[in-house]
Structures are given as structure tokens and as C-alpha cells.
């Protein structure tokens, strides 16, 4: 009897890849995809690595595929943007060993800067896309996708959403099937995409699309579930589960392949019901594609939400159905906005940037929380690496008109991802300003993964730790400083002198993430010297509170890690170690 386990969608995809004989895994960590590669890396007989960014990951994977290995590349939806360049051309070259690319979308933006439907990439790049509706399907589709990739000579997308990625459902485990890599043979007409060869591969691609379209109508991954003839729902992924819960009597065309769509099956399904609907979340990809296939669609009584995740309740409301009884949330539940951890080495940097009234161009990482009150010290955050580029652009745009200093803030992992190329451009064009690299020795936001500047690899292989300050100096930046971010005076003085300079300054604020060291010193407490000035509360430390009536501060000893950041800002000496030490 097969073993059954509860696995998240991410874990199931990793398992499916392993069972299919995949031997190479490449990724850049990004929620909600991160755990997939972490899980894959634990299996025997595989090689897995964190790459500097998603483009590099796809290219490393394409090289391994060309050599005959089966390859899994994983990334979140915005990572697909970064990887799009090689992906579009990989749809021309095709593959050697089977190549599967996970695109983990985030409807509702639980951990992302935008909502994005990766199915549009499948449509644009002409890369087929599979879309599981639970962990069992995630494992099965991942396992099958490698053979399909080799059958059609093209990478296959596997799309998940946050609800699939992080929800655990029962999965039947299988045995690993070892894959024998095909022998590599030099073939420039397939792999060298200069125009003369690319024109030929374009014709190969068009022939492939016809074959994929026929396969989409035949595969059992797309299935019709016949129930009521009055109405039918076309849906895919996690939305299928919500539709079954909300509309149990409706017939359903469940799409496991969302590009290309099965034209004949769509027509057959639409003809079998009186009213045909598409239910999807955060996008109109599916409804547009179904209409383009010549299917007339009906509209629910009320429009479905245009953003965020769907739920059974929202679907029932759209179709004019009553909601099942449920208890309303209590109205007095306090808000719990995210905050930098107690003792976070980023906190004082943002505090001093705020004191300096700097315009701060930010980046993607946990330090993005510096934008929130009470620190309120970040003005922009667009994409990875944009902090450095936008700071340079602001210097150009303002010219001599602004008297406020401008600073870019970027983490060590993000600097390796794409900040380095932005800095090269700034140096090349003789840009000025201040770049703050918050080097907390890890990729903290996605779970403390390795990166080139801490030298830790995914599977603990021997590595090289990149010399961050040496690399920056090699680019031609003369003013490079390494600063203790826990020392308020040192942070303040270095920012002040850098802002006064006419040259480009790179300030590296280096101290490990508190979740790496987990070092806890004796806690601090507030003595009777407290005047209620409130300065300590402006640090935004979760361990510090103020009495709303009398205004005096207090420190929660169960949260305080004894970093002493707050004590440096108390002008009355009221914050002391517990017991007055």
C-alpha cells in the first residue's frame, strides 16, 4: 500500500520532481515558492543551488537540460519577469532533459509588490502551463511534466498560487524513477539562437504549438465533471476547490492545462450547459482566452472581485446565493501591522535616515518595513535593485533643486540579485549620492537562505564568500565604509558625512540578522527617570510600549533581546538593564 502524507503544494512539487528522476534544482528564493527548492535539496541524488537571481537560475537550468539532465527551476511570479529573457528563447531552443519551471503566483499580495498572472507568460512565450488544484495534483503534474517536456521538446510551466503553495493536503507518495540522461550532441541549429538558426526554430515552435493544442484536448488533465445542465463553470487551480465548495450542483470544466486551452473540450462543455461561466481570481486571462476560442460566456449576478483571492463566500455572493451561517469577527480586534524584529540591525539606519530627512529609495526585503510608522523612512519600493537605480535617477531629476539628501537602501542578497548591475551603471555615469547596503548576512525575508555575500550554499557545499566592499571598490567607488548598525552615533556620523560629500558613497551596515544568532542579552527595563518623552517609541521596536493615559514607556521583557538600541536614544538615562545593571 502506498504511503500517504500531508504535504504542502511546494513540498509536493519537490517530491514529484524527485520521483520523476530530476537531478538538478535551481532557484532564487521568493515567497510563495521558496520551500519548493528547500524541500527538493533534501532528497538523495540531487544537486540544488540558490542562484544570484531568477534569470541566472533559468540559464543554469537550461545548460543542465542541454547536457541531458532533468531540471526544476522555481521562482515567484515577479521572478518570472526577471527570467523572461531566457525563457522566451528557451521556447525556441527546446530542451535536452525535461525542464520544468515553477511560477508561484501571489493573488492577494500576501508577500509581493504586485498581483500578476503568470499564465500570460505561458501564452506569450508559447510555453505550456500545468495548473494543479491541490498537493496531490501538484505532485502528479510535476512528475508528469518532465516526460511531457521531453516529448514536446519545450520547457513546461507549473503554476501554483499561494493557496496551493502553502496548503497541506493528502498526497500519495511514489517511488523514484531514475532518468538516464541522453547523450549530448553539438547542434548549433538548435542551441545557437542567431537569426539564421532562430528562424528555423520559430517554424519548429509553430509546429509544436499545433501538437500541443491537439494534446490539450486529449489529456485527462482537463476534465469535464457533469452535474446540472443549467450552469457550468470553467476554472482551474485553487479556484476549482472554491467553486466545488460554493456551487456543488454546477457542472465544471476543470482545466489542468491553462495554455494551450482545449478548444474542442471547451466547445463540448459550453454546448452541454444552458449558461457557461468562467470563475477566476485577480485576472481576466481565462475568460479572455475562452472567449477568444469562440465560447459565449454568461455573467454572474454580481461581478466577481477584480483583485485578491477568491473564496467560496465571494463566489456564492457573485451568483446571488445565500452565505452559510457564520460568526462575524469581533470589532475590537487590534491591528497587528508587521514590524522589524526586536534587535533588528536595520532599525537604527532607518531611524537616522528619518532624522536626516533623507529621501530614501528602497528595495525588496524585510527592510521594506522601514516605510511603516513610526520609522516612516522609505519613499519608494518598486523591484529588486531599483533602489540604486532610482536614487541615481532622482539625483538627475532633481538636479540642484532639492536640499534633502538622497539615499538608496538595499540588502546584501538583493544587492547580489540585481543591485550590483544598478551600481555599475551609477558609477559608469558618475552618479553621486549614498547607497546603504544593509548586510545582515542572510536572505532574511524568505527564511534566511544563503547568498553570494554570506557564502552559504543550499546544500552546504564548500563555497566562496564574496568580498562585498572589495567588489564595490573594484567598480571605482572610493568612499566605501563598513559600519556597525547597532551603534547609533556611528550610523549618524557616517550618514552625515556621506550626505555632505560630492562623491558616491557606499555604506555597508554589517551585523547578522537576530534570527541567525538568536543571541539574547539581559533585557532592558524603564526606570522611574522616564519623562514620557516618547523618543524610544519612535524606534518601532515591538518590545517597547507607551501607556496611553500617562505616556510613560515600558519594555516587555519577554520580547526584549537586550540589544540596547533604545537605551542609546534615551536622553534621561531611563532605560537600563533589568535590576539596574
N, C-alpha and C positions, 0 to 999 in steps of 0.2 A: 504494500500500500504506500502511495506517495506521501511524502512529508508535507504538511500544510503549516505555513507560518503567517503571522501578521507582518506585512511589510508595507512601508510607505511606497508611493509611486517611484520615488527616487531610488530606493533600495531595490525595488522590483526590476527597474530598468537595468541597474548594475548587474543583478542576478541573471536577467535574460541575456545580456551581452556575454557574461561569463559562460553560460550554458551553451551559447552559440559558438564558442571557441574563439571569442575575441581576445586578443593578446595585448593590445595597445590602447591605452586611455589617455586623452589629452584634454585639458580644460584650463579656464581661468575661473576662480570661484565667484559665484554670483547667485544670491538668493532669488528664486527658489530652486536652483539647480545644484547647489554646492555638494549636498550629501551624496549625489549620484557617483561622482568620481571618488569621493572618500570611501564609499562602500565598495566600489569596484577595486580600489587599490588593496583591499584586504584579502582578495582571493589569490589562490596559488596560481602560478604560471602566467602572471600578467605583469606588464610594465605600465606604470601610470605616472604622470607628471603634471605639476602646475606650470603652465607657460606664462610668459610675461603678459600676454593679452590673448583675446579670442582669435584674432587674425593669425597670430603665430601658431596657436593651437591647431587651427584648421590646416595650416600649411604643414606642420609637423605630421599631422594625421594623414594628409594626402601623400606625403612622402612614404610613410609606413604602408599605406594602402598600395601605392605603386610597387612597393617591394613585395607585396603579396600578403601582408598581414591583415587580419580583420581589426577594425579600428572603431572606437567610440569616442566622439568629441562632445563635450557638454558645455552649455552656457545658458545664461538667462536671455530674455528677449532682446534687451538692449545690446547684449554681446553679439547677437546676430548682425546688428548694424556694423560692428567693428569687423566681423568676419565676412561680410558680404562680398568683398572684393575677390578673395579666392573661391568662395562658394559658387558665385555665378560662373566662373571659368571652370570649376570642377564639374559643373553640369555639362560642359563640352568635353573635357578630357575623359570623363568617366573614371572608373576605379580599377584597382588591381584586386586586392582583397576587399570584402564587403566593408562599407563605410557608412556609419550611422551617426547623425548629428542631432543631439537633443536640444530643442529650443524650449525653454521653460518660461511660459508667459505668466504675467502677474496682473490679471484683471482685479481692479480694486486698489492697485498700487500699495500693497502692504509693505513693500521694501524697494520701491522703484520710483524713478522720477517721471515716468510716463506709463500710459497704457498702450499696448502695441500688440497687434495680432500677427504672429509670425506666419500665418497661412498666406498672407500676401507675399511673403518672400518665396514660399514654395511656388506660388502662381507665377511670380515674376522671373525667378531663376529656372523654372521648369524642373524643380526637384520634387519628387513625390513625397507626400507627407502622410504619416500614420498618426492617429489620434486616439489613445486609449481612454476608457471611461472609468477604470479602476485599476488597482495594483495588479490584479490577475491579468488583465489585458495588457498592462504595461510590460509585464514580464514576457507574455506571449508575443506581443508585437515586436519588442526589442529582439527577441530570439529569432523571429522570422525575418526581420528587416535585413539582416546581413546576407542571407541567401537571396533575397529579392534584389538587394543592391548588386550582387554579382550577376544575377540573372539578367537584369536590365542595364548593367554597366553604368551605374549612376549612384551618387550618394543618396541616401534616404533620410529625410527629416523624421524625427519623432517629436511630436508636440505634446507637452503637458501644460497644465495650468497649476497655480499654487494649490488648488484644492486636490488635484491628483498627486502633485509632488509630495505633499505633507500629510495626506490622509492614509491611515493604515487599514488595509482590507486583507482578507484571507487570500493566500497565494499558494498554489501547488508547485512545489519545487521539483525540478527535473535534474537529470544528470548532465554533465558537461560533455559536449561532442567536440573532440579535438579537430581543429581545422588545419588541413595541410596546405601551406602557402603555395600558390602557383609560382613556377619559376619565372624570375624576372627576365624580360627580353627588351632590349632597347627598341623603342618605337617612337621616333620623333613626331611622326604624323599624328600620334595620339596624345603625346605629352608636351610637345613644344607648341604653345599657342601663339605663334607668329601668324600674321594674317593668312598666309598661303595655306597653312595647315588648319587654322581655325575655321576657314570657310568650309572645308570638308567635314569637320566635326560638327558644324552647325547643321549640315544635312543629316548626319548621324543622329543628332539630337531630335530633329523633326520626325524622323522615322521612329525613334524611341517613344516620343510623345504619343504617336498613334498606337503603339503596342501597349503603353501604359493605360491609355484610355480604354482599350478593349479589356485589359486585365481588371480595371476598376469595376467594370460591370459584372465580371465573373467571380471576383474574390468574395469569400464568405466574410471578410472583414466589414463589408457593407451588407447589412441585413434588414429585411422588412419584417416587422412584427405586426401581424394583422389583429386588430381588435374592432373598434367601432368603424363603420363605414361613413359616419357623419363627419369625422375630422381626423386628419393625420398630421403628425409633427415630424419635420426633418430637423435633426440635431446631431451633436457629436460631443465627445469628451465628457467632462463633468456635468455639462448641461443635460446630458441624457439621463443621469441619475435624478436630477431635479424634475425633469419632465415626467419620468415614471412615477415619482412621488406625488407631484401636483396633479397630473392628468392621467390617472391609472387606466381609464377606459379608452384613451386615444390610441389609434394606430401610430406606429413610429417607424420611420426610416432612420436607423442608426448608422451614421457614417463613421467607419473606422479609417477610411481613406478620404482625406479632405482636399487633396489635389493629386491627380485629376479627379473630378467628380464623375460618378457613374451615370452618364446621360440616359441610357435606356432604363436603368433601375429607377431613376428619378421620374421619368415619364410613366412608368408602370405604377409607381406608388401614387403619383398625383391622380392618375385615372381611377384608382381604386377607392378614393375618398371624395366626399362631397366638397369639403373645404380643406385646403392644404396650407400649412403654416411652417415658417422657419422660426425656431427659437434659438437665439444665440446671445452671448454676453459681450458687451463692450466693443462691438464691431458690427459691420454690415457685410462682412466678407461672404458669409454663407448665403444670405438672401440675395445679394448681388449676383453671385455665381450661379445660383439656382435659377434666377430669372433669366440670366444670360443663356441658360440651357433650354429656354423656351417654356418654363414652367410658370403658370399663373399662380400667384400666392394670395391668400386671404390675409386680412389683418386682424389681430386680436381686438377685443372691445376697447381696450386701453393700450397705448403704446408701452412696450417693454422699456425698461431703463436703458439709456444710451451709454451709460458708464457703469463701472463697478461690476461686482459679481452678481449673478442671479441666485435666487433661492426658490424653493417650492412656493413659498408665500407670495413672492413677487410674480411668479408665473400665474398662480391662481387669480391674483388680483387683475392681471392683464386680461385674462379670459372671463372676467366678471363673475368669478366663483367665490363663495364664502371661504374665509380662512378658518381652520380648525381652532377651537378654543385654546388660548394660551395666556399666560400671565405676563402683564406688562412689566417692563423694567422699572425699578424704583427710581423716582425722580431725583432723589438726593444722593445718588452715587457720585462720589467725587471724581473729577477727571484725573487721569494718570498719564500726563504727557511724557514722552521719552526724555531721558536726561543722560548726560555724561556720568559715568560711574564715579562713586567717591574715590578720590585719589587719582583720577584720570590725568595723565600728563599733558593733555591738550587744554585743560581748563584755564590755566593762568595765561597761556598765549592769547586766548580769546578775551580774557579779562583785560589784558594790557592793550590789545588791538582796539578794544572798545574805549578804553581810557584815552587812547591816542586819536580817537575819532577817525580811524582809518576806513577807507572803502576797501572791503575785503571780498575778493573773488574766490569763491570756494570750490570744492570738488566733492567727488563721491567717496563717502566713508563715514564712519561713526562720528567723525568730527563735524559733519554737516549739522549736528545738533547744536553747534555753536551759533546757529542762526536763531535759535529759540530764546525767549526771555528766560532768565534775566540777563544772559550774556548778550544776546541780540547783536552779534558781531560778525555776521556774514551777509553779504549783499547779493551774491549770485551763486547759483549751482546749476550747471547745465548737463555736463557729461564728464567722463573721466579724462583728465588732462586739460580741461577747459580753463581751470583756474589760472594757469600760467599764460595761456594764450589770451584770455580775456583781460588780464591785468595789463599785458602789453598793448592790447587794443584800447583800453581805457586811457593809458598814457598818451597814445596817439590822438584819440578822440578829444580828450580834454585840452591837450596842448599845454599852454601856460595858464589856463583859466581856472584850474582848481588849486586850492591851497590845502586840500586834505590829502594825506598820504594814501598811497595805494599799495595793497599787499595781496599776493596770491597765497592761498593756503592749500597744501596738498599732502597726502600721506605717503609713506615710503612705498607701499605696494602700488598705489595709483601712479606715483612718480615713475616706477618701472613700467607700468602698463602703457602710459601714453604721455605722461608729463615730461619725460626726458626729451621727446621729439619737439614738444612745445618750447622747452627751454632752449634747445638748439636753434630754433627759429628766432627766439627773442635775442639770443646772443649774436647770431648772424646779422640781425638787423639793428644791432647796437641799442637794444632796448634798455630801459632803466628800471627803477622800482625795486621792490623787495619780494622775494619768493621765500615763503616759510614752509619748509619740509617737516612735517610732524612725524618723526621717525619713532614709532612705538614698537619697532622690532617685530611686527607681525601684520597680517591682513586681518584686522580685528573685527570688522563689521560682519563678515561672513563666517566667523568662527575660529579665528586665529590660525590661518593657513600660512604656509611658507611663501617667501617671495625672494627675488634676487638679492635684496639688501639685508635679509637676515640669514640667507644661505641654507634654509631648511627645505628639504625636498619632501614630496608627498609620501614616499615610501622609505624615507630615512636613509637614502643613498648618500655617499660622500659627495660634497658639493663645494662650490666656491661662494663665499660671501662677498658681494660686490662692494667696492670701496666707494661709498656714496660721495664723500667730499672730494676724493681723488678724481672721480668721473666728472664732477661739476667743474673742478679746476682745469681739467684737461680740455673742457669746452671753451675755456678762455675767461671764466669768471674769476676775478682776482679776490673779491671780498666774499670768502666762504668761512662761516663760523659754526662751531658746534656748541650748543648752549644747553644748560640744564633747565628743562621746562618747569621744574618744581621750585626754582629759585626766582621769586617774583622780581627782585631787584635786578638780577642778571637779565631776565627777559625784558624788563622795561628799558634798561640802559642800552641793550643791543638793538632793540626796535627803534629807539630814539635816534641812535647814531646812524643806523641804516637808512631811516627815513630822511635824514639830513644830507645823505650822500648824493652825489650826482652820478654815481655808477650803479650798476646792477649788483645787488647783494643777495646772496642765498644763505639763509639762516636755517641751520639744521637743529631742530629741537629734539634731542635724543633722550628718551627714557622708556623703559619697557611698559607695555600695557599692564595694568594692575591685575588683569586676569591671567597673565603669563606667570608673574612672580607669585601672586597670591600672598604677598608679604603683608602681614598685619602688625603694626606697632601699637603700643598702648593708646587707647582712644583719648581724644580731647574732650573737655567739658567747658562750659561757660561759667565764669566766676561772678561774684557779686559786683565786680567792676563794670559789668555790661551797662551801657548807657542807652541801648536800644537804637543806636545809630543806623543799623541795618546794612552796613557795608559788607559784612560776612555773607549775608543772604544774597548779595548780588553775584556771588560766585556760582549760584545754582547747584550747589552740592546737595544731593538727596539727604545727607545726614544732618543738614542744618535746617532749623525751623524757627519761626518767629511767632510769639504769642500775639494773636490778632488784636487783643484788647490792650495789653500793656507794652507791646512792641519789643520785649526782651527776647534775645536769641536763646536757643537751646540746641544741643547736639545729641543725636540718637546714637548711643554707644554701640548698638547692635549693627549700625551701618558704617560708622566711622572706622577707617582703617589706620588712622594715626599719621596721615601724610603731612599734616601741619601746614597745608596751603592756606587755610583760613586764618591761622594764627599770624601769618605774615601781613595780613590786611587789617588786623585789629589794632587801632591806634591807642587803645586804652589798656592793652595787656590783659584783656578779659578772657581770652581763650588760652587755656593751659591744659597740660596733660592731666588725666584723671588723678586725683589725690594731690594736686598742686605741684607735681613733679615737673 
